[in-house]
Amino acid sequence: MIVNRMGLAMSASSNVDAGVGLNRDLFFGIRLNQLLKQLGYQVKLETSLEAFLEGVTAGNVALGIIDISFAPDWDRLANEIAHGSLPPLIAFGPHLDVDGLRAAKKAGVTRVFSNGDFTKDTAAIISRYARPSQKSEPERD
């Protein structure tokens, strides 16, 4: 599931892979939303870290994406990572936000990117870190 400040969140329904994220920038969130839809993920809007955490633990969630600028409660997220069964989580943020980048790494996020690196090839990053598809394959005779 993807959650942004305005509430971008990807959620899953049966046999649909999804992602979840926290994103502060509405315009980037819209672009990310569109890209994820093109990649075959289902998307909806959320408004809080609570909704993000609920979303990443529900259904066929392939990936969590966090905008470090959202400044989530890193300690809470670290606890969820340590004790939950979360999908891979990636985070991105300004390269000058050294504290935020370090906090994401310390929390146990799978991979942390600067904004520039994340936006260079977002589709490839999502494809690389997302869990393999959980979609049902059609039965063959």
C-alpha positions in Angstrom: 0.0 0.0 0.0 1.2 3.5 -0.7 0.3 6.2 1.7 1.1 9.9 1.1 0.4 13.0 3.0 -2.7 13.4 0.9 -3.3 9.7 1.4 -2.1 7.7 -1.6 -2.5 4.1 -0.7 -2.5 0.9 -2.7 -4.7 -1.8 -1.3 -5.4 -5.3 -2.3 -8.5 -7.2 -3.0 -8.6 -10.9 -3.8 -6.0 -12.0 -6.3 -4.7 -8.5 -6.8 -1.2 -7.5 -5.9 -0.9 -4.1 -4.2 1.6 -1.8 -2.7 1.5 0.8 0.1 3.3 4.0 0.6 3.7 7.3 2.5 4.3 10.3 0.2 4.3 13.9 1.1 4.2 15.4 -2.4 0.8 15.3 -3.9 2.0 15.7 -7.5 4.7 13.0 -7.2 2.1 10.8 -5.4 -0.2 11.2 -8.4 2.6 10.2 -10.8 3.6 7.3 -8.6 -0.1 6.2 -8.4 -0.3 6.2 -12.3 2.9 4.3 -12.6 1.8 1.6 -10.2 -1.5 1.2 -12.0 0.5 0.8 -15.3 2.5 -1.9 -13.5 -0.7 -3.7 -12.6 -1.2 -2.7 -9.0 -4.5 -1.6 -7.5 -4.4 1.9 -5.9 -6.6 3.8 -3.4 -6.1 6.8 -1.1 -5.2 6.6 2.7 -4.5 9.4 5.1 -2.4 8.1 8.0 0.5 5.9 9.2 -2.1 3.7 10.8 -3.8 3.2 7.5 -0.4 2.5 5.9 0.4 -0.2 8.5 -3.0 -1.7 8.2 -2.7 -1.7 4.4 0.7 -3.4 4.3 -0.4 -6.3 6.4 -3.6 -6.9 4.4 -4.1 -8.9 1.2 -1.6 -9.4 -1.5 0.7 -6.4 -0.8 3.8 -6.6 -2.8 5.7 -3.5 -1.6 5.5 -0.6 0.8 6.9 2.8 -0.3 7.7 5.5 2.2 8.6 9.2 1.4 11.0 10.1 4.2 9.7 13.6 4.1 6.5 12.3 5.6 8.5 11.8 8.8 6.7 8.7 10.0 7.2 7.4 13.5 10.3 5.4 12.8 10.3 3.7 16.1 6.8 2.4 15.6 7.7 1.3 12.1 10.8 -0.5 13.3 8.7 -2.4 15.8 6.2 -3.4 13.1 9.1 -4.5 10.8 10.7 -6.5 13.7 7.4 -8.2 14.8 5.2 -8.2 11.8 5.1 -9.9 8.5 5.4 -6.8 6.3 6.2 -6.8 2.6 9.5 -5.3 1.5 9.6 -1.6 2.3 11.6 1.0 0.4 12.0 4.6 1.3 13.1 7.7 -0.6 13.9 11.2 0.4 16.1 14.3 -0.1 19.8 13.4 -0.2 20.3 16.3 2.3 17.9 14.7 4.8 20.7 12.6 6.3 18.9 12.1 9.6 15.8 10.8 7.7 17.8 8.5 5.5 19.6 7.1 8.5 16.3 6.7 10.5 14.8 4.7 7.7 17.8 2.4 7.5 17.9 2.0 11.3 14.1 1.1 11.3 14.9 -1.8 9.0 13.5 -0.6 5.7 14.6 -3.0 2.9 16.3 -0.2 0.8 16.7 3.5 1.0 17.0 5.8 -2.0 17.7 9.5 -2.5 14.9 11.2 -4.4 17.1 11.4 -7.5 18.0 7.7 -7.5 14.3 6.8 -6.9 13.0 8.9 -9.7 15.6 7.9 -12.2 14.0 4.5 -12.7 11.1 4.0 -10.3 9.5 1.2 -12.3 12.7 -0.9 -12.2 13.1 -0.3 -8.5 9.5 -1.3 -7.8 10.0 -4.4 -10.0 13.2 -5.3 -8.2 12.0 -5.0 -4.6 8.3 -6.0 -4.9 7.3 -9.5 -3.7 6.7 -11.8 -6.6 3.1 -11.8 -7.8 0.6 -13.6 -5.7 -2.1 -13.4 -8.4 -3.7 -16.7 -9.3 -2.5 -18.2 -12.5 -5.2 -19.6 -14.8 -5.5 -23.4 -14.7 -4.2 -25.2 -17.6 -5.7 -28.4 -19.0 
